[in-house]
Amino acid sequence: MNDMSLTNLQEGKTTVSAAAIEALAGQQRGSVLDASDASYDEARAIWNAMIDRRPGLIVQCAGAADVVNAVRFARDNNLLVSVRGGGHNIAGNAVCDGGLMIDLSSMKALRVDAAAKQAWVEPGATLADVDRETQSFGLALPTGINSTTGIAGLTLGGGFGWITRKFGLTIDNLLSADVVTANGELVRASPTENPDLFWALRGGGGNFGVVTSFEFKLHELGPQVISGLVVHPFDDAQTVLEQYRQALETAPDELTCWAVMRQAPPLPFLPEQWHGKEVLVLAMCYCGDLEAGEKATAKLRAIGKPIADVVGPNPFTGWQQAFDPLLTPGARNYWKSLDFIEFSDATIGILTDAVRELPGPECEIFVGHVGGAAGRVAVDATAFPQRNSHFVMNVHARWREPQMDRACIGWARNLFEAAKPYAAGTAYINFMPEDEVDRVEAAYGSNYQRLAEVKRRYDPQNLFRMNQNVRPAEGLGVAA
Ligand SMILES: Cc1cc2nc3c(=O)[nH]c(=O)nc-3n(C[C@H](O)[C@H](O)[C@H](O)COP(=O)(O)OP(=O)(O)OC[C@H]3O[C@@H](n4cnc5c(N)ncnc54)[C@H](O)[C@@H]3O)c2cc1C
């Protein structure tokens, strides 16, 4: 090992001696990698292939003590730091150029207390890991719809998916977290210990420290749920979406239905003549009694004249993976997202126009259905601000060839600009791409100022800045 020139917090360079790096490596249970290591390229690769950054050092942590050492090393050497959980975030903040990447992906331990309906989860676990362990005991945690997503980033941004309307956001089920703060201390955040930090962690992203363990409340569920897809020809989209909106006005909390618009992939249950054609998919889940689920989904399934209807009882763990084949890592991705309180006629018109101009076979629009229990939490109860939004639109531009970057990114941006006047104003930070730095304050709305104050208290130098960054409030110890 040689002395290394690493990126510092001022985006200049700091030389760190070989002896200091060797001392760090000697303290760790996990590994410390640099570009000369065979596994370096694999360790720096994340879900979005648009992100190609080269950290100076990758500290692969095996436990909380490794994280403490890594944070202290970064702080003492004034290094740029990034934190990787599951590596799914579209903005790619998990990986930094030239600085120190704290890689938590091998910290996957998970313990369920079935009697107490609680789980303790390390930050490298994926949603699939969480589902598998919790469902083994007939329990579930509300998370997201793609099982390879990391629990850590998802939770810190909020977290919503198929059972959120019944059981709340992922953060609404967070009981406590162990956090390594910017000064290298391991603290606990809960309603009674560091309550301001606990408030900020629930939606404030990676701004406040490195979480080494999450404690969650679980709910009885399954093992089967009524779930599946109803696929419509896109020519019927306008009327189907109007009826979809109407049906959801009286939907029970157990029922969630997302709308997905894209070219049909070659799914085995779709007649071949529809493969590659634009379709509207209603993807639904009822997370309660199976018979009640058949009745509750009937109204949605009766809409229009679908090409295919594959709704029925499925294992919850299987349904949680239903979209995985469409969302595999390694493609180029760019997202734009808006929150909607109402799904207006104008918005429906804008979305249907955009689908007629899809720039590629993997580009799609997701309309996530939220509300329910997630909407009955006060806006200021947690850092997550968009409690009133009933729908979250996510424009997924997704493609393979770099020469398609301009067309795909342009399509997503145009749709975003057209729909923005009808949106709520807040935004889900977990869906924000790297160029939306200036949107963070608006995304948090009335919660931003309090977040900035908590940031000043726990991270006055803004050590944790590779995220949807909340700047420390003005005052003592403001960031450089
Ligand atoms: C295909 C796909 C589908 C998705 N579907 C949903 C969905 O249905 N619902 C939903 O809510 N979200 C969804 N998301 C968004 C997802 O919640 C975010 O991308 C989230 O940030 C991923 O977390 P991660 O740990 O995998 O990501 P990473 O990229 O590893 O982390 C993201 C950021 O979180 C912070 N961070 C990560 N771990 C820690 C930690 N232990 N301590 C402190 N900070 C940390 C860091 O700032 C890091 O940059 C989806 C994303 C993808 C790519």
PDBQT file of the ligand as one rigid body, heavy atoms in Angstrom, charges set to zero:
ROOT
HETATM    1  C1  LIG A 501     -36.011  -0.516  -9.230  1.00  0.00    +0.000 C 
HETATM    2  C2  LIG A 501     -36.355   0.310  -8.032  1.00  0.00    +0.000 A 
HETATM    3  C3  LIG A 501     -37.607   0.211  -7.466  1.00  0.00    +0.000 A 
HETATM    4  C4  LIG A 501     -37.941   0.991  -6.365  1.00  0.00    +0.000 A 
HETATM    5  N1  LIG A 501     -39.177   0.880  -5.809  1.00  0.00    +0.000 NA
HETATM    6  C5  LIG A 501     -39.477   1.581  -4.698  1.00  0.00    +0.000 A 
HETATM    7  C6  LIG A 501     -40.724   1.416  -4.046  1.00  0.00    +0.000 A 
HETATM    8  O1  LIG A 501     -41.571   0.645  -4.468  1.00  0.00    +0.000 OA
HETATM    9  N2  LIG A 501     -40.964   2.132  -2.934  1.00  0.00    +0.000 N 
HETATM   10  C7  LIG A 501     -40.050   2.992  -2.414  1.00  0.00    +0.000 A 
HETATM   11  O2  LIG A 501     -40.330   3.593  -1.382  1.00  0.00    +0.000 OA
HETATM   12  N3  LIG A 501     -38.854   3.178  -3.016  1.00  0.00    +0.000 NA
HETATM   13  C8  LIG A 501     -38.555   2.499  -4.128  1.00  0.00    +0.000 A 
HETATM   14  N4  LIG A 501     -37.351   2.673  -4.750  1.00  0.00    +0.000 N 
HETATM   15  C9  LIG A 501     -36.474   3.739  -4.284  1.00  0.00    +0.000 C 
HETATM   16  C10 LIG A 501     -35.578   3.271  -3.152  1.00  0.00    +0.000 C 
HETATM   17  O3  LIG A 501     -36.284   3.396  -1.956  1.00  0.00    +0.000 OA
HETATM   18  C11 LIG A 501     -34.310   4.135  -3.115  1.00  0.00    +0.000 C 
HETATM   19  O4  LIG A 501     -33.590   3.957  -4.288  1.00  0.00    +0.000 OA
HETATM   20  C12 LIG A 501     -33.443   3.815  -1.906  1.00  0.00    +0.000 C 
HETATM   21  O5  LIG A 501     -32.556   4.874  -1.695  1.00  0.00    +0.000 OA
HETATM   22  C13 LIG A 501     -32.668   2.542  -2.096  1.00  0.00    +0.000 C 
HETATM   23  O6  LIG A 501     -31.963   2.214  -0.950  1.00  0.00    +0.000 OA
HETATM   24  P1  LIG A 501     -30.598   1.384  -1.073  1.00  0.00    +0.000 P 
HETATM   25  O7  LIG A 501     -30.101   1.152   0.303  1.00  0.00    +0.000 OA
HETATM   26  O8  LIG A 501     -30.791   0.234  -1.966  1.00  0.00    +0.000 OA
HETATM   27  O9  LIG A 501     -29.726   2.431  -1.866  1.00  0.00    +0.000 OA
HETATM   28  P2  LIG A 501     -28.270   3.062  -1.724  1.00  0.00    +0.000 P 
HETATM   29  O10 LIG A 501     -28.009   3.650  -3.059  1.00  0.00    +0.000 OA
HETATM   30  O11 LIG A 501     -27.298   2.105  -1.164  1.00  0.00    +0.000 OA
HETATM   31  O12 LIG A 501     -28.487   4.185  -0.666  1.00  0.00    +0.000 OA
HETATM   32  C14 LIG A 501     -29.174   5.367  -0.965  1.00  0.00    +0.000 C 
HETATM   33  C15 LIG A 501     -28.719   6.451  -0.038  1.00  0.00    +0.000 C 
HETATM   34  O13 LIG A 501     -29.227   6.190   1.263  1.00  0.00    +0.000 OA
HETATM   35  C16 LIG A 501     -28.261   6.543   2.227  1.00  0.00    +0.000 C 
HETATM   36  N5  LIG A 501     -27.970   5.339   3.002  1.00  0.00    +0.000 N 
HETATM   37  C17 LIG A 501     -28.007   4.046   2.587  1.00  0.00    +0.000 A 
HETATM   38  N6  LIG A 501     -27.756   3.242   3.625  1.00  0.00    +0.000 NA
HETATM   39  C18 LIG A 501     -27.572   4.022   4.696  1.00  0.00    +0.000 A 
HETATM   40  C19 LIG A 501     -27.315   3.787   6.071  1.00  0.00    +0.000 A 
HETATM   41  N7  LIG A 501     -27.231   2.558   6.563  1.00  0.00    +0.000 N 
HETATM   42  N8  LIG A 501     -27.183   4.845   6.890  1.00  0.00    +0.000 NA
HETATM   43  C20 LIG A 501     -27.295   6.102   6.424  1.00  0.00    +0.000 A 
HETATM   44  N9  LIG A 501     -27.540   6.388   5.145  1.00  0.00    +0.000 NA
HETATM   45  C21 LIG A 501     -27.672   5.362   4.302  1.00  0.00    +0.000 A 
HETATM   46  C22 LIG A 501     -27.081   7.121   1.513  1.00  0.00    +0.000 C 
HETATM   47  O14 LIG A 501     -27.229   8.523   1.452  1.00  0.00    +0.000 OA
HETATM   48  C23 LIG A 501     -27.215   6.546   0.133  1.00  0.00    +0.000 C 
HETATM   49  O15 LIG A 501     -26.663   7.388  -0.849  1.00  0.00    +0.000 OA
HETATM   50  C24 LIG A 501     -36.985   1.898  -5.831  1.00  0.00    +0.000 A 
HETATM   51  C25 LIG A 501     -35.720   1.979  -6.408  1.00  0.00    +0.000 A 
HETATM   52  C26 LIG A 501     -35.401   1.197  -7.491  1.00  0.00    +0.000 A 
HETATM   53  C27 LIG A 501     -34.054   1.340  -8.130  1.00  0.00    +0.000 C 
ENDROOT
TORSDOF 0
